[in-house]
Amino acid sequence: MGENNINIGGQAVIGGVMMRGATSMAVAVRSVKGHIVVQDLPWKSFIKAKASFFKIPFLRGIIVFIETVFNGLCALRYSVTHDLKENTPLLQSEKSRNYTFAGSFIVATFFVTLGFIYVPHILSEFLIPSTTSVSFHVLDGVIKISLFVFYLFMISKLSDIQTLFQYHGAEHKSIYAYEAQEELTVANARKYSTLHPRCGTSFVVFILIVSLIVFALVLPPLVLFLHIPLHSQVSFVILKLLLMFPIAGISYELIKKSQGTKSVLFSLFCKPGLFLQKLTTQEPTDEQLEVALAALKRVI
C-alpha cells in the first residue's frame, strides 16, 4: 500500500460503517438485497491549515468534539434514511425521513441529558444535601459513570445493538490492518483486536473521568462566585452542560498525550476505555468486515 500517512477514524452506523480521512468520509452499508452501497460525504471541518486560532491547545479539543459529533450525525442520518428508504415504503419523501431522524435525535438528546446529568445530580443531592461540597460532586460522578456502564451493558443485549457493535468491531479491525500497512482484505483484518485505543468509547470515558474531577474542584467555588441558589436544579444542570465544552477540550489533550506514551499514569487512564470497548464492540462477521473495508478503501 505504500506509506500510510492519512489519519483514519470512523464509527459504526445503522447497517454499516463510516470511515473518515482529513477532508472526506465514506459511509458503507449493506442493503437489504445484500450488496454494499458506499456514499461519499464531505468532512466539514472548522480546523483549516491556515486557521491557527483553531489549533490552540484545549480550544482545538472543543472544535474537534463539535465537528466530530456533527459529521457523525451526518453519517448516521445517511445510514438511517437509507434503511428507511429500503425498508419503509410509506416514508418516501426526503423531508419525511429528515423529520424522522431529527425527531429521534431530539428525543435521544433529552433522555441523555435527563439520564446522565439530571438523575445523578438528584440522587447525589438526596444522599449528600451539600451541593457545594467536593464529596457531592465525586458521588455525582461515580453515579454517572455507573449509570453509563449499566446502560451499555443493558443495550448490548439487544439484537439490533449487537449488530451495531459488530460493525464497531469491524471498523477497528479494518483500521488496524490499514495502520499495519497490510493489504485491506477480510483475512488480514480478521486477526486483529476489536479494541482500539483511539476509539470514541475511550474518549467518552476520558470525558466522564475529567468531568468528575472538574465538577468536584471547579463547580463548588463557581456556584458560590455566581451566587447560584444551592437548590436550583435547573441552574446546576445548565452550568454542567456549559462546562462540558472545556471538559471536552481537556479530555482531547489527555487522549492525544496518551497516544504512543509509555507513561504508567496515562496507561492506567486508558484502561477503563479499553475495558468498556468489550461492551461496545463485538466480533464481526466476514460480511461486516467487507462493509468496513469498502468504506475504508473509498475514503483512502
FIDOLO-867613 format. One line per field, with one value per residue (C-alpha): residue number from 1; residue in one letter; x, y, z negated. Coordinates in Angstrom, 2 decimals, padded with zeros to 5 digits. Layout:
<atoms>
nr	NUM	... .
rest	A	... .
X	X	... .
Y	Y	... .
Z	Z	... .
</atoms>
This chain:
<atoms>
nr	1	2	3	4	5	6	7	8	9	10	11	12	13	14	15	16	17	18	19	20	21	22	23	24	25	26	27	28	29	30	31	32	33	34	35	36	37	38	39	40	41	42	43	44	45	46	47	48	49	50	51	52	53	54	55	56	57	58	59	60	61	62	63	64	65	66	67	68	69	70	71	72	73	74	75	76	77	78	79	80	81	82	83	84	85	86	87	88	89	90	91	92	93	94	95	96	97	98	99	100	101	102	103	104	105	106	107	108	109	110	111	112	113	114	115	116	117	118	119	120	121	122	123	124	125	126	127	128	129	130	131	132	133	134	135	136	137	138	139	140	141	142	143	144	145	146	147	148	149	150	151	152	153	154	155	156	157	158	159	160	161	162	163	164	165	166	167	168	169	170	171	172	173	174	175	176	177	178	179	180	181	182	183	184	185	186	187	188	189	190	191	192	193	194	195	196	197	198	199	200	201	202	203	204	205	206	207	208	209	210	211	212	213	214	215	216	217	218	219	220	221	222	223	224	225	226	227	228	229	230	231	232	233	234	235	236	237	238	239	240	241	242	243	244	245	246	247	248	249	250	251	252	253	254	255	256	257	258	259	260	261	262	263	264	265	266	267	268	269	270	271	272	273	274	275	276	277	278	279	280	281	282	283	284	285	286	287	288	289	290	291	292	293	294	295	296	297	298	299	300 .
rest	M	G	E	N	N	I	N	I	G	G	Q	A	V	I	G	G	V	M	M	R	G	A	T	S	M	A	V	A	V	R	S	V	K	G	H	I	V	V	Q	D	L	P	W	K	S	F	I	K	A	K	A	S	F	F	K	I	P	F	L	R	G	I	I	V	F	I	E	T	V	F	N	G	L	C	A	L	R	Y	S	V	T	H	D	L	K	E	N	T	P	L	L	Q	S	E	K	S	R	N	Y	T	F	A	G	S	F	I	V	A	T	F	F	V	T	L	G	F	I	Y	V	P	H	I	L	S	E	F	L	I	P	S	T	T	S	V	S	F	H	V	L	D	G	V	I	K	I	S	L	F	V	F	Y	L	F	M	I	S	K	L	S	D	I	Q	T	L	F	Q	Y	H	G	A	E	H	K	S	I	Y	A	Y	E	A	Q	E	E	L	T	V	A	N	A	R	K	Y	S	T	L	H	P	R	C	G	T	S	F	V	V	F	I	L	I	V	S	L	I	V	F	A	L	V	L	P	P	L	V	L	F	L	H	I	P	L	H	S	Q	V	S	F	V	I	L	K	L	L	L	M	F	P	I	A	G	I	S	Y	E	L	I	K	K	S	Q	G	T	K	S	V	L	F	S	L	F	C	K	P	G	L	F	L	Q	K	L	T	T	Q	E	P	T	D	E	Q	L	E	V	A	L	A	A	L	K	R	V	I .
X	000.00	002.95	003.23	000.07	000.01	-003.75	-005.15	-008.18	-011.08	-014.59	-017.75	-020.40	-023.71	-027.01	-026.21	-022.65	-019.56	-018.39	-014.67	-013.15	-009.99	-008.79	-011.35	-013.86	-015.73	-017.34	-020.36	-020.78	-023.96	-025.22	-028.51	-031.47	-030.60	-027.17	-024.88	-022.67	-023.65	-020.94	-021.70	-019.05	-019.68	-017.55	-015.94	-016.95	-014.15	-013.53	-009.81	-008.14	-004.44	-004.13	-006.53	-004.01	-006.59	-008.48	-005.31	-004.73	-004.42	-007.65	-009.63	-008.94	-010.43	-013.74	-013.75	-012.87	-015.60	-018.25	-017.26	-016.98	-020.49	-021.84	-020.19	-021.02	-024.67	-024.48	-023.15	-025.73	-028.50	-027.45	-027.48	-030.86	-032.56	-031.07	-032.56	-035.91	-035.87	-035.38	-037.48	-040.30	-042.19	-044.57	-041.71	-040.97	-040.21	-036.78	-038.46	-040.28	-037.04	-035.28	-038.07	-037.93	-034.18	-034.36	-037.16	-035.23	-032.12	-034.05	-035.70	-032.35	-030.64	-033.41	-033.07	-029.26	-029.42	-032.07	-030.38	-026.70	-026.80	-030.08	-030.72	-027.18	-027.46	-030.82	-029.60	-026.43	-028.39	-030.65	-027.61	-025.40	-027.50	-024.46	-024.19	-021.05	-019.04	-016.38	-017.89	-021.22	-019.63	-017.45	-020.60	-022.36	-019.52	-019.46	-023.24	-022.94	-020.20	-022.12	-025.28	-023.32	-021.73	-025.10	-026.73	-024.10	-024.45	-028.24	-028.35	-025.59	-028.21	-030.47	-030.08	-030.01	-027.39	-025.33	-025.23	-024.18	-021.42	-020.26	-019.84	-017.94	-015.57	-015.25	-014.29	-011.46	-010.12	-010.04	-008.19	-005.65	-004.97	-004.52	-002.17	-000.11	000.19	-001.29	-003.44	-007.00	-008.58	-011.02	-008.37	-005.87	-008.39	-009.99	-006.93	-006.86	-008.48	-011.86	-010.39	-008.65	-007.08	-008.36	-011.99	-014.74	-015.71	-012.33	-012.90	-016.27	-014.61	-011.95	-014.77	-016.57	-013.40	-012.33	-015.87	-015.78	-012.53	-013.61	-017.06	-015.55	-012.86	-014.35	-018.12	-018.38	-016.41	-018.03	-021.52	-020.63	-018.99	-022.05	-024.43	-026.46	-029.15	-027.91	-031.20	-031.72	-031.50	-032.00	-029.17	-026.80	-027.67	-027.18	-023.82	-022.72	-023.74	-021.69	-018.68	-018.79	-017.09	-013.87	-014.03	-014.06	-011.03	-009.09	-010.08	-008.91	-005.46	-005.16	-006.10	-003.64	-000.95	-001.72	-001.13	002.31	003.38	004.79	003.67	002.12	-000.32	-001.67	-001.74	-003.97	-006.12	-006.72	-007.63	-011.29	-011.93	-010.48	-012.50	-015.75	-014.99	-015.59	-019.22	-019.37	-017.56	-018.26	-016.59	-017.83	-018.73	-016.73	-019.64	-019.47	-015.70	-016.31	-018.54	-015.97	-013.18	-015.31	-015.73	-012.02	-010.88	-013.19	-012.04	-008.37 .
Y	000.00	002.30	004.74	005.32	008.99	009.51	009.65	007.37	007.37	006.03	004.91	002.24	003.34	001.60	-001.41	-000.35	001.73	005.29	005.92	009.38	010.98	014.58	016.13	013.42	010.45	007.39	005.53	001.91	-000.03	-003.48	-003.15	-005.50	-007.03	-007.99	-005.65	-002.93	000.69	003.33	007.04	009.78	012.71	015.79	016.01	019.50	020.92	024.21	023.49	024.67	024.70	028.48	028.96	028.69	030.06	026.75	024.79	026.31	023.51	022.88	025.05	022.60	019.77	021.62	022.27	018.64	017.45	019.64	018.75	015.03	015.00	016.97	014.83	011.65	012.66	013.29	009.75	008.30	010.22	008.76	005.20	005.69	007.32	004.70	002.00	003.77	004.18	000.45	-000.94	001.57	002.30	004.70	007.15	008.09	011.79	013.08	015.62	012.86	010.95	014.11	014.85	011.26	011.49	014.98	013.91	010.83	012.93	015.47	012.74	010.96	014.20	014.85	011.39	011.55	014.89	013.54	010.20	011.15	014.69	015.38	011.98	011.63	015.18	014.46	011.18	012.84	015.65	013.09	011.36	014.43	017.65	019.96	020.69	022.79	020.02	018.06	014.77	015.66	016.04	012.94	010.94	012.58	011.46	007.91	007.57	008.98	006.52	003.63	004.51	004.76	001.33	-000.18	001.44	000.00	-003.43	-003.42	-002.23	-004.69	-007.43	-006.05	-007.79	-004.58	-003.06	-006.25	-005.84	-002.19	-003.24	-005.90	-003.17	-001.20	-004.15	-004.38	-000.71	-001.23	-004.38	-002.65	000.37	-001.92	-003.60	-000.20	001.03	-002.15	-001.33	-004.67	-005.35	-004.48	-007.91	-009.68	-012.30	-009.64	-007.60	-010.60	-011.38	-008.01	-007.00	-005.27	-002.92	000.26	002.99	005.82	004.67	007.17	004.98	005.76	009.46	009.29	007.59	010.35	012.91	011.15	010.94	014.52	015.81	014.13	015.96	019.33	019.29	018.37	021.09	023.88	023.75	024.48	027.78	028.71	028.28	030.49	033.08	033.27	033.31	030.43	029.18	025.88	024.09	025.43	022.13	023.69	026.18	023.40	021.28	024.23	025.04	021.41	021.39	024.54	023.07	020.04	022.12	022.87	019.29	018.00	020.21	018.85	015.25	015.67	016.86	013.98	011.33	012.85	012.79	009.15	008.02	006.48	007.33	004.72	006.60	004.29	007.06	007.53	003.77	003.42	006.31	004.41	001.09	001.95	002.95	-000.30	-002.22	-000.57	-001.40	-005.01	-003.91	-001.57	-003.85	-007.44	-009.88	-009.10	-011.48	-011.57	-009.83	-006.97	-006.72	-006.40	-003.38	-001.70	-002.33	-000.92	002.36	002.42	001.83	004.56	007.18	006.36 .
Z	000.00	-000.40	-003.28	-005.30	-006.16	-006.44	-009.96	-009.65	-012.09	-011.92	-013.62	-013.30	-011.76	-011.15	-008.97	-008.19	-008.91	-008.36	-007.74	-007.70	-006.45	-006.66	-004.30	-003.46	-004.81	-003.26	-004.58	-003.53	-004.32	-003.43	-001.57	-002.09	001.29	-000.02	001.92	000.41	001.03	000.47	000.20	000.26	-002.09	-002.82	-006.25	-007.36	-009.49	-011.26	-011.55	-008.35	-007.57	-007.94	-010.82	-013.65	-016.11	-015.95	-016.74	-020.18	-022.76	-024.73	-022.29	-019.45	-021.50	-021.75	-017.98	-017.20	-019.55	-017.88	-014.32	-015.16	-016.59	-013.63	-010.95	-012.83	-012.81	-009.06	-008.55	-010.90	-009.15	-005.80	-007.16	-008.88	-005.89	-003.56	-005.78	-005.89	-002.12	-001.57	-004.42	-004.94	-001.70	-003.48	-004.11	-000.51	-000.81	-001.79	-004.06	-005.98	-006.51	-007.71	-010.18	-011.46	-012.08	-013.63	-015.95	-017.06	-017.75	-019.85	-021.91	-022.40	-023.49	-026.03	-027.58	-027.64	-029.49	-031.85	-032.50	-032.69	-034.12	-035.92	-037.56	-039.03	-040.39	-042.06	-043.54	-044.84	-046.47	-048.15	-049.69	-050.27	-050.56	-050.36	-046.62	-047.13	-048.77	-046.90	-048.12	-046.49	-043.04	-043.47	-044.26	-041.29	-039.00	-040.39	-039.89	-036.37	-035.38	-036.98	-035.07	-031.83	-032.28	-033.25	-030.20	-027.85	-029.45	-029.04	-025.42	-024.47	-024.99	-022.21	-018.86	-016.78	-019.08	-018.92	-015.14	-015.56	-017.97	-015.48	-012.88	-015.53	-015.89	-012.10	-011.97	-014.49	-012.82	-009.43	-010.80	-012.49	-009.14	-007.50	-010.24	-009.85	-006.11	-005.12	-002.11	-003.02	-002.88	-005.19	-006.05	-007.13	-009.12	-010.83	-013.01	-014.79	-018.06	-018.26	-020.90	-019.71	-021.91	-019.68	-019.95	-020.76	-023.71	-025.28	-024.62	-026.41	-029.39	-029.46	-029.49	-032.36	-034.48	-033.72	-034.40	-037.82	-038.67	-037.18	-038.79	-042.18	-042.09	-039.95	-040.35	-044.14	-044.03	-040.69	-042.15	-045.12	-042.86	-040.58	-043.59	-042.17	-044.59	-046.03	-045.35	-041.84	-039.96	-036.52	-037.08	-038.14	-035.09	-032.70	-034.32	-033.98	-030.32	-029.67	-031.46	-029.15	-026.43	-028.37	-029.74	-026.15	-025.40	-028.38	-027.54	-023.95	-025.06	-027.51	-024.96	-022.44	-025.11	-025.91	-022.31	-021.95	-025.51	-027.87	-030.99	-033.59	-034.60	-031.07	-030.59	-033.65	-032.40	-029.14	-030.77	-031.57	-027.93	-026.61	-029.20	-028.11	-024.49	-025.47	-025.74	-022.73	-020.26	-019.26	-016.91	-013.37	-010.59	-007.36	-005.60	-008.11	-007.64	-003.90	-004.57	-006.84	-004.33	-001.49	-003.44	-004.31	-000.73	000.56	-001.94	-001.19 .
</atoms>
